[in-house]
């Protein structure tokens, strides 16, 4: 049995960063990844980076083959970069990992197996797409999850998307720009649930203007392959597509980890249960990233790294200084056109909490930079406490929203009142300068 100071299972954002940092500090570290195609984790190889690369390339007017070639080039480059960043100081093993007891992990590659143990073990295996329980879907030759759809060799003429959430809408926008006829099936009255209603309505109208078709309040009853295509039977009738994407959520990836051989506990949703330091029920075993049931964002996984790294580095040196209890004001971004970003409370949430607040909305069409950009679509909305002027929340729907939301996070984290942004001196013409009006009394 080989002994290490730290075993990391999974090459995701938290795992790779932790492995590199702890190895650089002199610890004996091993990182186990079952597929070399996943060096760097989900974001770099099959999610954030490749999809945004596809979106940018499509917006430039590139054809399908050029878009996919650019996607592959970026992924390959970052995959190799991430491997090099870790392999220089830590061991990297291409194998499957399975717990055989609380602190013993079996790694297997083909017929070769080996047992590893360590004082600290981090599970960073991410999440996998949920497959809807729709007869015929799993066996369809034309149905794909968010990973599979990126491996198409040719552009589908007709694409059906099951699910109107963030992933589904982002792919709808990408393939629409590539010239595909896109239809989105939503099991509800609208898209972007939980978003400010007036902004969700705007997003819906813009996507329809761009040529994306929606079937709201629709339920897909079955999928059947017929004559080189997939036929979706729904309560709205039958629809035929060259490809079908199902995007109804992702679940923690714990399959095959052998957790039943340990004292590690799971939540009701199947995630690995942790404490505020991301430690499981087994002392010294941690769960980071999507597998622990938290928000499924790369930057959350990076913050998980900070928590675990601080815990491991400060043991016996004054105790822990950072935990989940310190995490607050998480921004989100959805890369539709224009991009949509949010932080904090919506107006409905503020009202539900009985808070004394005011709101301010600002159409993008009123912003000078929007006219320079020739992109007048969108709206900004802020929720502000009447008592002390604190920013309670904001939703930005417009050019650069995904960047601007980070400025609001810094203000909220540091209790900077809205009036500061209202009187701040910003460069002109920029989208940021509109905070002068958005946060004004």
RASULQUI-V365083 format. One record per pair of residues at least 24 apart in sequence whose C-alpha atoms are under 6 Angstrom apart, sorted by the first residue. I is the first residue (numbers start at 0). J is the second residue. If there is no record, write none. Layout:
i = <I & I>
j = <J & J>
//
This chain:
i = <0 & 0 & 1 & 2 & 2 & 2 & 3 & 3 & 3 & 4 & 4 & 5 & 5 & 5 & 6 & 7 & 7 & 8 & 8 & 9 & 9 & 10 & 10 & 10 & 11 & 11 & 12 & 12 & 13 & 13 & 13 & 14 & 17 & 19 & 22 & 22 & 28 & 29 & 29 & 29 & 30 & 31 & 31 & 32 & 32 & 33 & 33 & 33 & 38 & 38 & 39 & 39 & 44 & 45 & 54 & 57 & 97 & 97 & 98 & 99 & 100 & 100 & 101 & 119 & 119 & 120 & 121 & 121 & 121 & 122 & 123 & 123 & 124 & 125 & 125 & 125 & 126 & 126 & 126 & 126 & 126 & 126 & 127 & 127 & 127 & 128 & 129 & 129 & 133 & 134 & 135 & 135 & 135 & 136 & 141 & 142 & 142 & 142 & 143 & 144 & 144 & 155 & 157 & 157 & 158 & 158 & 158 & 159 & 159 & 160 & 160 & 160 & 161 & 161 & 162 & 162 & 163 & 167 & 169 & 169 & 181 & 182 & 182 & 183 & 184 & 185 & 185 & 185 & 186 & 186 & 186 & 187 & 187 & 188 & 188 & 251 & 252 & 275 & 275 & 276 & 332 & 337 & 337 & 338 & 338 & 338 & 339 & 339 & 340 & 340 & 340 & 340 & 341 & 341 & 342 & 342 & 343 & 343 & 344 & 344 & 355 & 356 & 356 & 356 & 357 & 357 & 358 & 368 & 368 & 368 & 388 & 388 & 389 & 390>
j = <114 & 115 & 115 & 115 & 116 & 117 & 27 & 28 & 117 & 117 & 118 & 117 & 119 & 120 & 120 & 120 & 121 & 122 & 123 & 123 & 124 & 38 & 39 & 40 & 39 & 40 & 300 & 301 & 300 & 301 & 304 & 123 & 304 & 85 & 88 & 89 & 89 & 89 & 90 & 91 & 91 & 91 & 92 & 93 & 94 & 93 & 94 & 95 & 78 & 82 & 78 & 81 & 74 & 146 & 173 & 176 & 256 & 257 & 257 & 260 & 260 & 261 & 261 & 283 & 284 & 284 & 284 & 285 & 286 & 286 & 287 & 288 & 252 & 252 & 289 & 290 & 249 & 250 & 251 & 252 & 289 & 290 & 249 & 250 & 252 & 249 & 248 & 249 & 221 & 221 & 221 & 222 & 223 & 222 & 242 & 242 & 243 & 244 & 244 & 244 & 245 & 241 & 240 & 241 & 240 & 242 & 243 & 183 & 243 & 243 & 244 & 245 & 245 & 246 & 246 & 247 & 190 & 246 & 334 & 335 & 211 & 212 & 213 & 213 & 214 & 215 & 216 & 217 & 216 & 217 & 218 & 215 & 216 & 215 & 216 & 290 & 290 & 322 & 323 & 322 & 401 & 397 & 398 & 396 & 397 & 400 & 395 & 396 & 394 & 395 & 400 & 401 & 393 & 394 & 392 & 393 & 391 & 392 & 391 & 392 & 385 & 383 & 384 & 385 & 382 & 383 & 382 & 428 & 429 & 430 & 416 & 417 & 416 & 417>
//
